[in-house]
Amino acid sequence: MESFNFFKGYGKVNPLEDQSPHQQESTASKRRILIISVSSILFLTLILGLALAALIHESNTEPDEFPYLSSSNSAESIKTAAMRDCGSLFDDSLGKLNDSLLAMEVGPGEKMLTLEKVNDIHTWISAAMTDQDTCIDGLEEMESVLPDEIKAKVERSKDFLSISLAIIAKMEDLLKKFDLEMH
């Protein structure tokens, strides 16, 4: 009777036993790496958004700390205009980073990361960095002490954006390294 079951093969083949342990570990490892890389991108973007929001909030409160900006003479009104332009540019940067966060959300039936989403995120982060550069350029044209204080804060924010941009730029290569591909 047992020899008859042997030839039929009933209950003898288990798909999990058929796979080698290395294949099971490799699949689990790839999934784990993908989850970690996507989570790290989400985390970095969230941190950048929060840092930029804090910087914008802090820059909105700075005119109270520097009452000489509200002076009515021409040079002072140029400084005030430059500060307003910076505030507007930072609002724009924050909007672009929020767009990046929204692009990483995965709806029902959607793929986690697509090449289109990664390209959009790359573009938005680059645009946010450009806005910050424009702000710094405007403040440097004022030739006052104030830009040095703000410039240091903006440079820190740009460093975070630069790191995020580097991660996004290498995302496809990182996934290929682990035999994964973007959708």
C-alpha positions in Angstrom: 0.0 0.0 0.0 2.8 2.4 0.9 4.6 1.7 -2.4 1.3 2.5 -4.3 1.2 5.9 -2.5 4.8 6.5 -3.3 4.1 6.2 -7.1 1.0 8.4 -6.9 2.9 11.0 -5.0 0.0 12.0 -2.7 1.2 14.1 0.2 4.8 13.7 -0.7 5.5 17.1 -2.3 5.4 20.2 -0.2 6.2 23.4 -2.1 8.0 24.9 1.0 10.1 21.8 1.3 10.9 21.9 -2.4 12.5 25.4 -2.1 16.0 25.5 -0.7 16.4 27.4 2.6 18.6 29.9 0.7 15.7 30.9 -1.6 13.4 31.4 1.3 15.9 33.5 3.1 16.7 35.5 -0.1 13.1 36.4 -0.7 12.6 37.4 2.9 15.8 39.4 2.9 14.8 41.2 -0.3 11.4 42.1 1.2 13.0 43.3 4.4 15.6 45.5 2.5 12.8 47.0 0.4 10.7 47.8 3.4 13.7 49.3 5.2 14.7 51.4 2.2 11.2 52.7 1.6 10.7 53.4 5.3 14.0 55.3 5.5 12.9 57.5 2.5 9.6 58.2 4.2 11.3 58.9 7.5 13.9 61.2 5.9 11.2 63.1 4.0 9.1 63.5 7.1 12.1 64.8 9.0 13.0 67.2 6.2 9.4 68.5 6.1 9.4 69.0 9.8 12.8 70.7 9.8 11.7 73.0 7.0 8.4 73.8 8.8 10.3 74.6 11.9 12.6 76.9 10.0 9.7 78.7 8.3 8.0 79.1 11.7 11.2 80.4 13.2 11.8 82.8 10.3 8.2 84.1 10.7 8.9 85.1 14.3 12.3 86.7 13.5 11.0 90.2 12.6 10.0 90.6 16.3 13.5 89.8 17.2 14.9 92.3 14.8 12.8 95.5 15.1 15.1 97.5 12.9 13.6 95.7 9.9 10.3 97.6 10.3 12.1 100.9 9.8 10.6 103.1 7.1 13.8 104.1 5.3 14.6 102.6 1.9 17.4 100.2 2.9 15.3 98.7 5.7 12.3 98.3 3.4 14.5 96.3 1.0 15.5 94.0 3.9 11.9 93.6 4.8 11.0 92.7 1.2 13.9 90.2 1.1 12.7 88.6 4.3 9.1 88.4 2.9 10.5 86.8 -0.3 12.4 84.3 1.7 9.2 83.4 3.7 7.4 82.9 0.4 10.2 80.7 -1.0 10.2 78.6 2.2 6.4 78.2 2.0 6.9 77.1 -1.6 9.6 74.6 -0.5 7.4 73.2 2.2 4.7 72.7 -0.4 7.0 70.8 -2.6 8.2 68.6 0.2 4.5 67.9 1.2 4.0 66.9 -2.5 6.9 64.5 -2.0 5.3 63.0 1.1 1.9 62.6 -0.7 3.6 60.9 -3.7 5.0 58.2 -1.3 1.6 57.3 0.0 0.3 54.0 -1.3 -3.3 53.7 -2.1 -5.3 50.5 -2.6 -4.1 48.6 -5.6 -1.1 51.0 -6.1 2.6 50.0 -6.2 4.8 51.3 -3.4 7.5 53.0 -5.5 7.3 53.6 -9.2 9.9 55.2 -11.4 7.4 58.1 -12.0 7.0 58.7 -8.2 10.7 58.6 -7.6 11.3 61.1 -10.5 8.6 63.4 -9.1 10.1 63.3 -5.6 13.6 64.0 -7.1 12.2 67.0 -9.0 10.4 68.4 -5.9 13.3 68.1 -3.6 15.6 69.7 -6.2 13.1 72.6 -6.6 12.9 73.0 -2.8 16.7 73.3 -2.7 16.6 75.9 -5.5 14.1 77.9 -3.5 16.5 77.9 -0.6 19.4 79.0 -2.8 17.3 81.8 -4.2 16.5 82.9 -0.6 20.2 82.9 0.3 21.1 84.9 -2.8 18.5 87.5 -2.0 19.7 87.8 1.6 23.3 88.1 0.5 22.4 91.0 -1.7 21.2 92.9 1.4 24.7 92.9 2.8 23.8 92.9 6.4 24.4 90.8 9.5 21.0 89.3 9.3 21.7 86.9 6.4 24.5 85.2 8.3 22.1 84.2 11.0 19.5 82.9 8.6 22.1 81.5 6.2 23.4 79.1 8.8 19.9 77.7 9.4 19.1 77.4 5.7 22.4 75.6 5.1 21.5 73.0 7.7 18.2 72.5 6.0 19.9 72.2 2.6 22.2 69.5 3.9 19.2 67.4 4.9 17.6 68.0 1.5 20.8 67.0 -0.2 21.0 63.8 1.6 17.4 62.9 0.7 18.1 63.8 -2.9 21.2 61.5 -3.0 19.1 58.6 -1.6 16.3 59.2 -4.1 18.8 59.4 -7.0 20.4 56.1 -6.0 17.1 54.3 -5.2 16.9 52.4 -8.5 20.5 51.3 -8.2 19.9 50.2 -4.7 17.0 48.1 -5.6 18.9 46.5 -8.6 21.7 45.6 -6.2 19.2 43.4 -4.4 17.7 42.0 -7.6 14.5 44.1 -7.1 13.0 46.5 -9.5 10.8 49.5 -9.4 7.3 49.1 -10.6 
